[in-house]
Amino acid sequence: MRAVTLKVPVGVSDDEARLLVAIGLFVASRVSLGKAAELAGYSQRAFMEILAHRGIPVVRYEPNEVDEDLANA
């Protein structure tokens, strides 16, 4: 990983900025759940709870994957 410097609006803390960047990278499928949690400074469980509170799914299935899983159940 590499370090970056961001300019954020007044009122956005460093911790909030890290969290928002981590969420964005996770939603864009650029990092795993574990890596996003690490970037944000949270445990995986806590990060999953934050995502749930924001209505962001932790598990993403493509429609064909759901069909395959149901067929194999």
C-alpha positions in Angstrom: 0.0 0.0 0.0 1.0 3.6 -0.4 0.1 6.7 1.5 -1.9 9.6 0.0 -2.8 13.0 1.3 -6.4 14.2 0.9 -7.8 17.7 1.4 -11.2 17.2 3.1 -13.8 19.8 4.0 -13.8 21.5 7.4 -15.8 19.3 9.7 -14.7 16.0 8.3 -12.3 14.3 10.7 -9.4 12.2 9.6 -11.2 9.1 10.9 -14.3 9.9 9.0 -12.4 10.5 5.8 -10.5 7.2 6.2 -13.9 5.4 6.8 -15.5 7.0 3.7 -12.5 6.1 1.5 -12.5 2.6 2.8 -16.3 2.2 2.1 -15.9 3.6 -1.4 -13.1 1.3 -2.2 -15.0 -1.7 -0.9 -18.2 -0.8 -2.8 -16.2 -0.4 -6.0 -14.7 -3.9 -5.4 -11.2 -2.5 -5.3 -10.4 -3.9 -1.8 -11.7 -6.8 0.2 -13.9 -6.5 3.3 -10.9 -7.2 5.5 -8.6 -4.7 3.8 -11.3 -2.0 3.9 -11.8 -2.6 7.6 -8.1 -2.3 8.1 -7.9 0.9 6.1 -10.7 2.4 8.1 -9.2 1.3 11.4 -12.0 -1.1 12.5 -12.3 -4.8 13.1 -14.1 -6.7 10.3 -17.1 -7.2 12.5 -17.4 -3.5 13.4 -16.9 -2.5 9.7 -19.6 -4.9 8.7 -21.9 -3.3 11.2 -21.1 0.1 9.8 -21.9 -1.1 6.3 -25.2 -2.6 7.5 -26.1 0.6 9.2 -25.6 2.5 5.9 -27.5 -0.1 3.9 -24.5 -1.4 2.1 -24.5 -5.2 1.5 -21.5 -7.1 2.6 -22.1 -10.0 0.3 -22.7 -9.4 -3.3 -24.1 -12.1 -5.5 -24.6 -11.9 -9.2 -28.0 -13.2 -10.3 -26.4 -16.3 -11.9 -24.5 -17.1 -8.8 -27.7 -17.1 -6.7 -29.3 -19.5 -9.2 -26.2 -21.8 -9.1 -26.2 -21.8 -5.3 -29.9 -22.6 -5.1 -29.5 -25.4 -7.7 -26.7 -26.9 -5.6 -28.4 -26.6 -2.2 
